[in-house]
Amino acid sequence: MTSSDANATSPLTGKDFFHVSPMLLFPETMNDFSVYLKHESGYTLYCHADERFTEKHRRLLYENGVAEVYVQLKEKDQFERYLEDHLGEILTNEALPLKERSRVLYSVSSSLVEETFRTRLPSSIKRESFERVTAMVRKGTEFLSHKDSLRAMASLISNHYQTYTHSVHVFVYATAMLQAYDLPREELVQVGLGAVLHDIGKSSIPRRILDKPGRLDREERELINTHPVQGVSLCATMPLAQTALNCILFHHERMDGKGYPSGMPAENIPLPVRVVTVCDTYDALTSDRPYAPALEPYAALKLMRDEMNGAFDLDVFKRLIGVLSDSRIV
């Protein structure tokens, strides 16, 4: 198949491309990336970067049964930003398989959180980054309220620990759990923001400490334990509700009062914080960290029950088990 707009054959090889569903390309949009078709002898340019992707482009793909189109790896950042800009349309598009929409949410959120953590100002998050994260959380919260969304996301969740992907995982688990509680939609969004940003303070901790394979010494542990306070400081100029700030500041508090930074008693720990705390712990235990290999889901829950007795709200912990069971994760 050729397009009247472009039919130049590229000498590039498969390692230069990644494939995407043509259903992710919206008619009448101007894109910063080129779209290619694959055939026996190579790849053919189908739509130039900065050329309007028209209804005709899309119709020709559909009429010829094209299930995949290709974008150059060097333009992956531009494609990710395109997905972010159209995230709401993608997540609500019932014509797209749930798994495909889940993959887009995971990809966009991981890239965006990584960028936010990496490009923050010395003492605060950039306002533009915050607004983009808020938009993603708002759309993601709506998507995760639907039945089977966590099950679709589950297979995408990696056990390779990175702070930014861990933050996305905690957002996904916490949002899925909170569907059982009668919280206003805007409060769910604020909890989602708190979950996504709960470890932003770790961006102020030296990598040598975060990635240390062995036991931390006392000074290193004390420094790690400052990350909730540093996280709130980094978010101080952003319009976050107290619900979100509580999740950032108190996610290492325990129901038995032995947590940090305040050693807060159980009655003072808000429900959203309790939810973020169990999700944070569960995802950390099921991820490969520098000092410990990933546990299987059942083993992680058993450890939380038997070796962290008193740390968690029992009802919230049971809710986590129920959500994981309903999603066929355990």
N, C-alpha and C positions, 0 to 999 in steps of 0.2 A: 504493500500500500504506500502511496505517496501523497503528499499534501501539495496543493498548488502554491502554498506559501513558501515551502522550502523542501529541497530534496537532496541536499549535499551529503555525500557519504563521508563519514569520519574514519580516520585510520586508528582511532582509539580502540582499546581492547576492554574486555569485561571487567578487569580490575580497576578501570577508571570510572565505573558507574555503580549506582545502586538503583534498584527497581522500586517503583511506586505504583499504586493503583490509579488508573486514569480517573476514577471517581473522586479522587482528591483534588482534581483540577477543575476549578470553577470557570464557566464561560464568562467572557467579557472582563477578565482580570488581566492586569499587566504584571508580568512576573520578572524577577531578577535572575532567573535561571532558564536554561534552554532545556527543551524536552526532546528526547531521542526515541527512535524505534529500533528494535533489534531484529536483524535478519541473518541469514546464513553467512553472509560475507562481512558482517560488521554492524555498525550502528549508523542510522540515518537521522540527520537533524530534521525534526518535525515542526518545532516552533522555537524561534529565536528568543533569547533573553530580551526583554523590553519590547517584545511583540505581543499584541493582544491575543490571548488565547480565546478563540471565538466558539460559538455554538457549532460552527461548521467543523472546526478541529475535533470537537468532542463527538459529533455525530459520525464522522468518518471512522473514529476509533471504535465506536459502538457497532457500526455496520460491518466492520471487518473483524469483529470478535477479538479485538486487542485487549488482553487482560492485564498487561503490564507495560508501562513506559519507563524510560530511563533518564536519570539526571546524573551529571558528572559529580564525582565526589568532591571536587574542588568548589562546587556550588552548593554543598550540603548546608552550610550556614544560611544561605539565602533561602533554600527550600524550607528549613526549619522555621525561619521567620515568617514565611508564607503560611505555613501550617498554623503558627501562633496567631497570625492576623485573622485566619478563617476558622479558628478553633470552635467557636460557637456553632457555626454552620455545619462543621464536620460532626461534632458530637450529637447534634440533633437530627442528623440525616439518617432516617430509618432505612434508607436504601443501602447504606453501607453496613457490612456485617459488624456485629458488636465487637468482635475481636480486632477488626481493623480500626475502629474508633478508639478502642482501648489502647492500641499500639500508638496511635497519634497522641493521645493524652499523655501517655508515659514518656514518649520521646520529647514532646514539647516541654512538659514540666521538668524533666531531668535537665535538659539543655538550659532552660531559663533559670532554674535554681543554681546550677553550676555557674552560669554567667553572673548571677547576682552575688554569689559568694566570692567569686574571683575578682569582680570589678568594683566592689564597694569602695567608697572613699575611706581615707584613714580612720575617720571617726563616725561614719554613718553610711547607710545604704543610699544609693542614688535614687532620687525621686522617680525618675523614669523607670528604673528597675522595679521599684516598689509598685508602681501603677500597673506594670505588666504582670507581676506576680499576682496582684489582687485580681486582675481580670481572669487570669488562668484559674485561680482558686475558685472564683465565682462560677465559672463555666464547668470546672471539674466537679464541684460540689453538686451541681444539678445533675450531671451525668451519673455520679456515684450514688445518687438517690434511687436509681432504677434497679429493678431486680436483675440479678445475674451480672451486674457490672463488676463486682469484686472478683467473681469467678473468672471473668474474661481477663481481668488485670493480673490475676495471680500468676499465670504462667510467664508473665513478662518481668516479674520481680526477681531481680538477680540476687544471689547470695554473696556477691563480691562487694564488700563494704566500701562505699565512698560516702562522705558526709552529705553530698548533695542528693544522691540516689536514696540514701537512708531517710533523708528529710521527705522525699516524695513518698516513700513507702509508708512512713508514719502518717502522712496526710491521707493516703488512700485507706489505710486500716481505720484510722480514727473517724474519718467521714462515714465509712461504711458502718462502724459501730454506732455512731450517734443517730443513725436513722431510727433506732429503736426508742429514742428519747424525744419527748415533745419539745424540741427547741425551735425557736423562730429561725427562718431561713438566714437572716443576717447574722445571727449568733453562730450558726453553722459555718458561715463564711469566715467569721473571725477566728473560730477554732481552727479552721483549715489554714488560715494565715499563721496562727501560732504554731501549728504542727510543721508547716513548711519552713518556718524561720526558727524553730526551737533550738537548733544547733548553730545559728549564724555566728554566735560568739566564738565558736571554734576556729573561725577564720582569723582570729587574733592570736591563736596559739601556734607556736612554732611547729612545723611539720615533723621535725625530728622527735618531738614528744608525741604527737598524734599517731605517728607511724612506728613508734618504738615496739619492737617485737617482744621484749621482756617486761618484767614487772617495773612499774614506775616507782621512783624513789619518792620520799616525802615531799620534797620541793616540787617535783614534777606533778604529783597528784594534787597538791594545793593549787598549782597553776591551772590544771585541767578543771578543777572545781570552780574556777572563776568564770567559766564560759556562760552560765546563765545570766550573770550580772553584766558581763561584757555584751551579751546578745541584746539585752534590754537597752543598754547604752547606745549600741549601733542603730537601734530602731527608734531612738528617742524623738527624732524630728519627723517621724512618719505618723500619719493619722490612724494609729492602731487603737482599737477599743481595749478596755482593760482585760476583757476575756482573752484576747490574743497575747497581751503582755504577760498575763498570768501563766499561760502555757509556756512561754519562753523562759520566764524567771523561775518557775516552780516545778518544772518537769522532772527534777531529781529529788523532790521531796517524797517522803514515805509516810504511809499511814501510821507507822509506829513512832514517828517523830525523829527517826534517825537519818533523814535525808539532808540535802544541802540545797541552797546556801543558808537557809534559816532554821532548819530543824523544826519545821512547822507541824503543829498537832493536826491530827486527822480532820477534826471538825472545821478547820480553816482552809482545807484544800478543796477548791471548787471541782465539781463534776467534770468539766472539760479537761482540767489538768489531770485528773485521775485516769481519764481515758487516754490522753496523750502519753502518760507515763507507762501504762501497760503496753501500748503499741510500740513505744520507743524501746523498751526492754526486749519485747518479743522479736522485733526486727533485728536488733543488735545481736541477739543470741543465735538467730538463724542466718547470720551473715559471717563470712570469713573476715576476721579482724586480724591485725598484725600479731596479736598475742593469743588468739584462740580460733580454732576452726569452727565452721558453721555447724550448728546442731539441726537435726531434723525437727520439723514442727512439733511433733509429739514430745520429743525429748526436751525441747525448749520449754514447753508448757509444764512438763513434769518438774524441771529444775526451778521454774518460777514458783510452783506450788510448794515444793519440798524444801528448797534451799533459800528462798527469799520470803519465807513465811512472815507475815506482818507488814510487808512492803506495800501491798496493793489492796485496793478496795475489792473485797471478795465478789460482790455483785458485778462489778465492772470486769473482773477477771473471768467470771463465768460467761459474761456477755461476749468477751473476746473469743472464748472457746466456741460459743454458739455460732458466731459469725464465721469463724474459720471452718467449722464443720459444715455449715450451710453452703459455703463456697467450695467445699470439697478439697480444702487445703490440708485438713487433718481428718 
